[in-house]
Amino acid sequence: MYIDKSTERVRSEKYYSVGYNPKIKKYLLADVVTWIAWYERYFEISEDEYEMFGSDELDSIAEGFHKEGTTSTRFLFSIKNEENTSGQLEMRDRAKI
């Protein structure tokens, strides 16, 4: 788990959720990748973007992250090990709640 449950907001029909991670002090968007085995990629968002939950604008940001994947400048880490650099794996370990 990488998002504090008390801050988590889930947009299941769009395959993403947002929330805050107190360990790394960042707002995150978790994009669900529907592949052979579903997994999540985590991206950094601003507090203002977090507050836009439910809006078309945040849906568009999430869609952009999904299309860009690991090449996004805001990509932090993935649950899928091989998508991460060693630095991203370290951040993922620090972010675990």
C-alpha positions in Angstrom: 0.0 0.0 0.0 1.4 3.4 -1.0 -1.6 5.7 -0.4 -2.8 6.6 3.1 -6.4 5.1 3.2 -7.7 8.2 4.9 -6.8 10.3 1.9 -7.6 7.8 -0.9 -10.2 8.6 -3.5 -10.9 5.9 -6.1 -12.2 6.5 -9.6 -12.8 2.9 -10.4 -14.5 3.5 -13.8 -11.3 5.3 -14.9 -8.9 2.8 -13.4 -7.1 5.2 -11.0 -7.0 6.5 -7.5 -5.4 9.5 -5.8 -4.1 10.2 -2.3 -1.3 11.3 -0.1 1.8 9.4 1.0 3.1 10.8 4.3 6.4 8.8 4.1 7.6 10.6 1.0 5.4 13.7 1.5 3.8 13.5 -2.0 0.4 13.3 -3.5 0.1 10.3 -5.8 -2.0 9.1 -8.6 -2.1 5.3 -8.9 -2.8 4.2 -12.5 -4.1 0.6 -12.8 -2.4 -1.1 -15.8 -4.7 -3.8 -17.1 -2.3 -6.4 -18.4 -2.0 -10.1 -17.9 -1.8 -9.4 -14.2 -3.1 -6.0 -13.2 -0.7 -3.7 -11.4 -0.2 -0.1 -10.6 2.1 2.7 -11.6 2.5 5.7 -9.3 2.8 9.3 -10.5 3.3 12.5 -8.6 0.5 15.1 -8.6 0.0 18.4 -6.8 -2.3 19.0 -4.0 -4.4 21.1 -6.3 -4.7 18.2 -8.8 -5.7 15.9 -5.9 -8.5 18.4 -5.0 -9.8 18.2 -8.5 -10.8 14.5 -8.0 -13.9 13.7 -10.0 -13.2 16.3 -12.7 -12.7 15.9 -16.4 -9.4 17.7 -16.0 -8.0 15.1 -13.5 -9.4 12.3 -15.7 -7.4 13.8 -18.6 -4.2 14.0 -16.5 -4.7 10.3 -15.5 -5.3 9.3 -19.1 -2.1 11.1 -20.1 -0.1 9.3 -17.4 -1.5 6.0 -18.6 -0.5 6.7 -22.2 3.0 8.0 -21.2 3.6 5.2 -18.7 7.2 5.1 -17.4 8.3 7.8 -19.8 6.3 10.5 -17.9 8.3 13.1 -16.2 6.1 12.6 -13.1 6.4 8.8 -13.0 7.7 7.8 -9.5 7.6 4.0 -9.4 5.8 0.8 -10.5 4.7 -2.3 -8.7 6.2 -4.2 -11.6 9.9 -4.4 -10.6 11.3 -4.4 -14.2 9.7 -1.0 -14.9 11.8 0.7 -12.2 15.4 2.0 -12.0 17.3 1.3 -8.8 16.4 4.8 -7.5 12.7 4.2 -8.2 12.9 0.8 -6.3 14.4 2.7 -3.4 11.6 5.3 -3.4 9.0 2.5 -3.6 10.5 0.9 -0.6 10.5 4.2 1.4 6.9 4.9 0.3 5.4 1.7 1.6 2.9 2.3 4.3 
